[in-house]
Amino acid sequence: MGASFSLRQLAEHRFGAGASTRQSLRQILGRPSGHVRLGARAGPISVLTQNMALLVAPAPYLGTDRAGAVAEICARLRALSPHIVGLCEVFKDSERDEIRTTVKDIYPYFREGPDQFGFESDGGLLLLSKFPLLASNDFIFDKCDGVDCWANKGILHIRVRGTGWPTALDIFYSHTQNISTGAGQPTLYAQLADMREFVDTHADHELPTIVMGDLNIPAERPGDYTYLLRAFDGFRDSWTLVGNPIASGPTFVTNNTFYEDTDDRPNSDQRLDYILLRPAARVCPITSEVTVVKFTHNGLHISDHFGLHAVFNPIAVIDP
């Protein structure tokens, strides 16, 4: 894209799909009067989320080569080199250590967990950053259902500022409740409400904010997808910002070679993984690319989920 963007793109990032047909230029810019200057800073900002499916007992590992999956994600991170990486379902401490150590020269900064004393596994989250952490927080959900209660599922938060970015960026990473358990839907909805409260508490509203991870909301189910967007009012689904249909781009699919037992494959394709963006009043990263990434090792997918990679470029800046 280069260092340019359209007013339609800016309007849809700030107000949602179709906003450019309803908003005046000053409404789009958020400046009802006075002098205003609109510019574009070349980014990019790039992020990746990947559910690794590296389960630990009592949950069974459903793949055939977990060592290969760990090695492959390290190689892919080195090749793709996004600025921020979120990995979930990396429950074994030794495997998180191996990933961190292998890519430490690229990603010297990290947060992991969340965790607390008890018999449950930690949250299995790992956030990697190329840039120093200006702030960090975490949170464990107090509501869970079914086998998800075996882990301390929750949220990691970091704030970073990349070289050349006009401002810092808040990142929130999570793996939420499986919606398909007995009380999965109300439990997931409660977790999303808690997550929004956590975001509102710790995000700097003068900064752009990204919420990403395996949020377990099937985009194909309008009621659940609408709830997600209402829970995160002001955030935009990056997948649709680049023109993709809501129900396209599944990340949890039946045609996946990860499984040792094909009976473990899901019955339908679902888009469960998200990168959500909330622009700030003066700074708006423009979504230029969102890709479903299907990493394989020795011809087999490395996880029961595909990953999601997003690039934001340029960054719109509104002054004063």
Order of alpha helices (4+ residues) and beta strands (2+ residues): alpha-alpha-beta-beta-alpha-beta-alpha-beta-beta-beta-beta-beta-alpha-beta-alpha-beta-alpha-beta-beta-beta-beta-beta
